[in-house]
Amino acid sequence: MAIGPVPERSLMPRRDSPAIGSPLSYVSGARPSMDWGSAFQQWVQRRMFYPRAAVQAGEDGAVVLRVTVEKDGRVSAVRVITSSGSRWLDSASLSLFRDQIGPAFPPEMLGGQDSTTVTFTTDYILR
């Protein structure tokens, strides 16, 4: 459900966020290389948007997702691990990944594993 960007609102990392430095953490499967992790985060950042309904309702918060990515970059599974408390923000976060193709694994990640599962946190902050 992408309704487009809201220019007067933005997604900014929380200064008090428990995920210091990176919204991405490894869970299982192929271990993400630094290059792939960086490319994946950039891919997500380019696609992020703040849902207009959440802005109008004054909603912000963090959504923690479990995301499984295949070696070709196809997202094969995504689910909310921790809700923001806003259905709009949770849905927006899910839409970033559901049925999408992100960066493929670089050669150094292809050590016999066909996928990786990561936890990804999106922080929505009204300012």
CYANA upper distance limits for C-alpha pairs under 8 A (distance plus 0.5 A):
  1 MET  CA     91 SER  CA      7.69
  1 MET  CA     92 ALA  CA      7.03
  1 MET  CA     95 SER  CA      6.82
  2 ALA  CA     49 PHE  CA      8.10
  2 ALA  CA     51 PRO  CA      8.00
  2 ALA  CA     92 ALA  CA      7.56
  2 ALA  CA     95 SER  CA      7.92
  3 ILE  CA     51 PRO  CA      7.17
  3 ILE  CA     52 ARG  CA      7.71
  4 GLY  CA     49 PHE  CA      6.93
  4 GLY  CA     50 TYR  CA      8.29
  4 GLY  CA     51 PRO  CA      7.95
  5 PRO  CA     48 MET  CA      8.48
  5 PRO  CA     49 PHE  CA      5.45
  5 PRO  CA     50 TYR  CA      6.58
  5 PRO  CA     51 PRO  CA      7.92
  6 VAL  CA     10 SER  CA      7.85
  6 VAL  CA     49 PHE  CA      7.56
  6 VAL  CA     50 TYR  CA      6.57
  6 VAL  CA     51 PRO  CA      7.89
  6 VAL  CA     52 ARG  CA      7.11
  9 ARG  CA     50 TYR  CA      7.48
  9 ARG  CA     55 VAL  CA      8.13
  9 ARG  CA    125 ILE  CA      8.43
  9 ARG  CA    126 LEU  CA      6.54
  9 ARG  CA    127 ARG  CA      7.03
 10 SER  CA     49 PHE  CA      8.17
 10 SER  CA     50 TYR  CA      7.18
 10 SER  CA    124 TYR  CA      7.93
 10 SER  CA    125 ILE  CA      7.32
 10 SER  CA    126 LEU  CA      7.39
 10 SER  CA    127 ARG  CA      8.04
 11 LEU  CA     48 MET  CA      8.18
 11 LEU  CA     49 PHE  CA      8.01
 11 LEU  CA     50 TYR  CA      7.58
 11 LEU  CA    123 ASP  CA      6.93
 11 LEU  CA    124 TYR  CA      5.64
 11 LEU  CA    125 ILE  CA      6.31
 11 LEU  CA    126 LEU  CA      8.37
 12 MET  CA    123 ASP  CA      7.25
 12 MET  CA    124 TYR  CA      7.38
 12 MET  CA    125 ILE  CA      6.75
 13 PRO  CA     17 SER  CA      7.83
 13 PRO  CA    123 ASP  CA      6.67
 13 PRO  CA    125 ILE  CA      8.50
 14 ARG  CA    123 ASP  CA      7.29
 14 ARG  CA    125 ILE  CA      8.08
 19 ALA  CA     23 PRO  CA      6.27
 19 ALA  CA     24 LEU  CA      8.49
 19 ALA  CA    121 THR  CA      8.46
 23 PRO  CA     41 GLN  CA      8.44
 23 PRO  CA    119 THR  CA      8.35
 23 PRO  CA    120 PHE  CA      5.91
 23 PRO  CA    121 THR  CA      5.43
 23 PRO  CA    122 THR  CA      7.50
 24 LEU  CA     37 GLY  CA      7.90
 24 LEU  CA     41 GLN  CA      8.05
 24 LEU  CA    118 VAL  CA      7.06
 24 LEU  CA    119 THR  CA      6.25
 24 LEU  CA    120 PHE  CA      5.19
 24 LEU  CA    121 THR  CA      7.25
 25 SER  CA    118 VAL  CA      6.01
 25 SER  CA    119 THR  CA      5.68
 25 SER  CA    120 PHE  CA      7.11
 26 TYR  CA     31 ARG  CA      7.29
 26 TYR  CA     32 PRO  CA      7.59
 26 TYR  CA    116 THR  CA      8.37
 26 TYR  CA    117 THR  CA      7.06
 26 TYR  CA    118 VAL  CA      5.10
 26 TYR  CA    119 THR  CA      6.93
 27 VAL  CA    116 THR  CA      8.14
 27 VAL  CA    117 THR  CA      5.83
 27 VAL  CA    118 VAL  CA      5.45
 27 VAL  CA    119 THR  CA      7.14
 28 SER  CA    116 THR  CA      6.38
 28 SER  CA    117 THR  CA      5.63
 28 SER  CA    118 VAL  CA      7.52
 29 GLY  CA    113 GLN  CA      6.49
 29 GLY  CA    114 ASP  CA      8.02
 29 GLY  CA    115 SER  CA      6.18
 29 GLY  CA    116 THR  CA      4.84
 29 GLY  CA    117 THR  CA      6.59
 30 ALA  CA    109 MET  CA      6.67
 30 ALA  CA    110 LEU  CA      7.73
 30 ALA  CA    111 GLY  CA      7.73
 30 ALA  CA    112 GLY  CA      8.38
 30 ALA  CA    113 GLN  CA      5.59
 30 ALA  CA    114 ASP  CA      7.55
 30 ALA  CA    115 SER  CA      6.37
 30 ALA  CA    116 THR  CA      5.27
 30 ALA  CA    117 THR  CA      8.36
 31 ARG  CA    109 MET  CA      7.13
 31 ARG  CA    116 THR  CA      7.17
 32 PRO  CA     36 TRP  CA      6.57
 32 PRO  CA     37 GLY  CA      6.37
 32 PRO  CA    109 MET  CA      7.01
 32 PRO  CA    116 THR  CA      7.74
 33 SER  CA     37 GLY  CA      6.53
 33 SER  CA    108 GLU  CA      7.69
 33 SER  CA    109 MET  CA      6.89
 34 MET  CA     38 SER  CA      6.56
 35 ASP  CA     39 ALA  CA      6.63
 35 ASP  CA    106 PRO  CA      8.41
 36 TRP  CA     40 PHE  CA      6.41
 36 TRP  CA    103 PRO  CA      7.67
 36 TRP  CA    104 ALA  CA      8.37
 36 TRP  CA    105 PHE  CA      6.97
 36 TRP  CA    106 PRO  CA      7.24
 37 GLY  CA     41 GLN  CA      6.67
 38 SER  CA     42 GLN  CA      6.69
 39 ALA  CA     43 TRP  CA      6.57
 39 ALA  CA    103 PRO  CA      7.08
 40 PHE  CA     44 VAL  CA      6.77
 40 PHE  CA    102 GLY  CA      7.19
 40 PHE  CA    103 PRO  CA      6.56
 41 GLN  CA     45 GLN  CA      6.58
 42 GLN  CA     46 ARG  CA      6.72
 43 TRP  CA     47 ARG  CA      7.17
 43 TRP  CA    102 GLY  CA      7.16
 43 TRP  CA    103 PRO  CA      7.96
 44 VAL  CA     48 MET  CA      6.73
 44 VAL  CA     96 LEU  CA      7.32
 47 ARG  CA     96 LEU  CA      6.99
 48 MET  CA     93 SER  CA      8.45
 48 MET  CA     96 LEU  CA      7.26
 49 PHE  CA     92 ALA  CA      7.90
 50 TYR  CA     54 ALA  CA      7.79
 50 TYR  CA     55 VAL  CA      7.69
 50 TYR  CA     89 LEU  CA      8.04
 50 TYR  CA     92 ALA  CA      8.00
 50 TYR  CA    124 TYR  CA      7.71
 51 PRO  CA     55 VAL  CA      6.97
 51 PRO  CA     88 TRP  CA      6.91
 51 PRO  CA     89 LEU  CA      7.25
 51 PRO  CA     92 ALA  CA      7.16
 52 ARG  CA     56 GLN  CA      6.67
 53 ALA  CA     57 ALA  CA      6.64
 53 ALA  CA     88 TRP  CA      7.25
 54 ALA  CA     58 GLY  CA      6.50
 54 ALA  CA     59 GLU  CA      5.49
 54 ALA  CA     60 ASP  CA      7.75
 54 ALA  CA     86 SER  CA      7.94
 54 ALA  CA     88 TRP  CA      6.28
 54 ALA  CA     89 LEU  CA      7.19
 55 VAL  CA     59 GLU  CA      6.56
 55 VAL  CA     60 ASP  CA      8.45
 55 VAL  CA    126 LEU  CA      7.89
 58 GLY  CA    126 LEU  CA      7.85
 59 GLU  CA     86 SER  CA      7.22
 59 GLU  CA     89 LEU  CA      8.50
 59 GLU  CA    126 LEU  CA      7.98
 60 ASP  CA     84 SER  CA      7.88
 60 ASP  CA     86 SER  CA      8.13
 60 ASP  CA     89 LEU  CA      8.02
 60 ASP  CA    123 ASP  CA      8.34
 60 ASP  CA    124 TYR  CA      5.59
 60 ASP  CA    125 ILE  CA      5.72
 60 ASP  CA    126 LEU  CA      6.55
 61 GLY  CA     84 SER  CA      5.43
 61 GLY  CA     85 GLY  CA      7.88
 61 GLY  CA     86 SER  CA      8.34
 61 GLY  CA     89 LEU  CA      8.29
 61 GLY  CA    123 ASP  CA      6.39
 61 GLY  CA    124 TYR  CA      5.69
 61 GLY  CA    125 ILE  CA      6.94
 62 ALA  CA     83 SER  CA      7.72
 62 ALA  CA     84 SER  CA      5.47
 62 ALA  CA    121 THR  CA      7.11
 62 ALA  CA    122 THR  CA      6.07
 62 ALA  CA    123 ASP  CA      4.78
 62 ALA  CA    124 TYR  CA      6.47
 63 VAL  CA     80 VAL  CA      7.59
 63 VAL  CA     81 ILE  CA      8.23
 63 VAL  CA     82 THR  CA      6.28
 63 VAL  CA     83 SER  CA      5.68
 63 VAL  CA     84 SER  CA      5.41
 63 VAL  CA     89 LEU  CA      7.86
 63 VAL  CA     90 ASP  CA      6.69
 63 VAL  CA     93 SER  CA      7.49
 63 VAL  CA    121 THR  CA      6.12
 63 VAL  CA    122 THR  CA      5.80
 63 VAL  CA    123 ASP  CA      7.03
 64 VAL  CA     80 VAL  CA      6.51
 64 VAL  CA     81 ILE  CA      5.86
 64 VAL  CA     82 THR  CA      5.39
 64 VAL  CA     83 SER  CA      7.20
 64 VAL  CA    119 THR  CA      7.27
 64 VAL  CA    120 PHE  CA      6.24
 64 VAL  CA    121 THR  CA      4.91
 64 VAL  CA    122 THR  CA      7.05
 65 LEU  CA     78 VAL  CA      7.17
 65 LEU  CA     79 ARG  CA      6.04
 65 LEU  CA     80 VAL  CA      5.00
 65 LEU  CA     81 ILE  CA      5.68
 65 LEU  CA     82 THR  CA      7.47
 65 LEU  CA     93 SER  CA      8.42
 65 LEU  CA     94 LEU  CA      8.25
 65 LEU  CA    119 THR  CA      6.04
 65 LEU  CA    120 PHE  CA      5.67
 65 LEU  CA    121 THR  CA      6.74
 66 ARG  CA     77 ALA  CA      8.40
 66 ARG  CA     78 VAL  CA      6.09
 66 ARG  CA     79 ARG  CA      5.95
 66 ARG  CA     80 VAL  CA      6.93
 66 ARG  CA     81 ILE  CA      6.80
 66 ARG  CA    117 THR  CA      7.42
 66 ARG  CA    118 VAL  CA      6.32
 66 ARG  CA    119 THR  CA      5.05
 66 ARG  CA    120 PHE  CA      6.89
 67 VAL  CA     75 VAL  CA      7.64
 67 VAL  CA     76 SER  CA      8.36
 67 VAL  CA     77 ALA  CA      6.25
 67 VAL  CA     78 VAL  CA      4.98
 67 VAL  CA     79 ARG  CA      7.32
 67 VAL  CA     97 PHE  CA      8.18
 67 VAL  CA    117 THR  CA      6.05
 67 VAL  CA    118 VAL  CA      5.86
 67 VAL  CA    119 THR  CA      6.65
 67 VAL  CA    120 PHE  CA      7.56
 68 THR  CA     75 VAL  CA      6.35
 68 THR  CA     76 SER  CA      6.17
 68 THR  CA     77 ALA  CA      5.56
 68 THR  CA     78 VAL  CA      6.92
 68 THR  CA    115 SER  CA      7.22
 68 THR  CA    116 THR  CA      6.14
 68 THR  CA    117 THR  CA      4.71
 68 THR  CA    118 VAL  CA      6.93
 69 VAL  CA     73 GLY  CA      6.32
 69 VAL  CA     74 ARG  CA      6.15
 69 VAL  CA     75 VAL  CA      4.94
 69 VAL  CA     76 SER  CA      6.35
 69 VAL  CA     77 ALA  CA      7.83
 69 VAL  CA    115 SER  CA      5.94
 69 VAL  CA    116 THR  CA      5.95
 69 VAL  CA    117 THR  CA      6.85
 70 GLU  CA     74 ARG  CA      5.75
 70 GLU  CA     75 VAL  CA      6.76
 70 GLU  CA     76 SER  CA      7.11
 70 GLU  CA    104 ALA  CA      8.24
 70 GLU  CA    114 ASP  CA      6.36
 70 GLU  CA    115 SER  CA      4.65
 70 GLU  CA    116 THR  CA      7.08
 71 LYS  CA    104 ALA  CA      6.06
 71 LYS  CA    105 PHE  CA      5.60
 71 LYS  CA    110 LEU  CA      7.96
 71 LYS  CA    113 GLN  CA      8.45
 71 LYS  CA    114 ASP  CA      5.78
 71 LYS  CA    115 SER  CA      5.83
 71 LYS  CA    116 THR  CA      8.25
 72 ASP  CA    101 ILE  CA      8.38
 72 ASP  CA    103 PRO  CA      7.84
 72 ASP  CA    104 ALA  CA      4.93
 72 ASP  CA    105 PHE  CA      6.93
 73 GLY  CA    101 ILE  CA      5.62
 73 GLY  CA    102 GLY  CA      5.10
 73 GLY  CA    103 PRO  CA      5.33
 73 GLY  CA    104 ALA  CA      4.52
 73 GLY  CA    105 PHE  CA      7.22
 74 ARG  CA     99 ASP  CA      8.05
 74 ARG  CA    100 GLN  CA      6.59
 74 ARG  CA    101 ILE  CA      4.72
 74 ARG  CA    102 GLY  CA      6.65
 74 ARG  CA    104 ALA  CA      8.25
 75 VAL  CA     97 PHE  CA      6.90
 75 VAL  CA     98 ARG  CA      7.19
 75 VAL  CA     99 ASP  CA      6.77
 75 VAL  CA    100 GLN  CA      6.20
 75 VAL  CA    101 ILE  CA      6.44
 75 VAL  CA    102 GLY  CA      7.70
 76 SER  CA     98 ARG  CA      8.40
 76 SER  CA     99 ASP  CA      7.86
 77 ALA  CA     98 ARG  CA      7.79
 78 VAL  CA     94 LEU  CA      7.37
 78 VAL  CA     97 PHE  CA      7.29
 78 VAL  CA     98 ARG  CA      6.97
 79 ARG  CA     94 LEU  CA      7.58
 80 VAL  CA     90 ASP  CA      7.83
 80 VAL  CA     94 LEU  CA      7.96
 83 SER  CA     90 ASP  CA      6.81
 84 SER  CA     89 LEU  CA      7.23
 84 SER  CA     90 ASP  CA      6.90
 85 GLY  CA     90 ASP  CA      8.28
 86 SER  CA     90 ASP  CA      6.66
 87 ARG  CA     91 SER  CA      6.45
 88 TRP  CA     92 ALA  CA      6.60
 89 LEU  CA     93 SER  CA      6.67
 89 LEU  CA    124 TYR  CA      8.02
 90 ASP  CA     94 LEU  CA      6.78
 91 SER  CA     95 SER  CA      6.63
 92 ALA  CA     96 LEU  CA      7.06
 93 SER  CA     97 PHE  CA      7.89
 93 SER  CA    122 THR  CA      7.39
 94 LEU  CA     98 ARG  CA      6.46
 96 LEU  CA    100 GLN  CA      8.09
 97 PHE  CA    101 ILE  CA      8.47
105 PHE  CA    109 MET  CA      6.34
105 PHE  CA    110 LEU  CA      7.32
106 PRO  CA    110 LEU  CA      7.57
109 MET  CA    113 GLN  CA      8.33
110 LEU  CA    114 ASP  CA      7.72
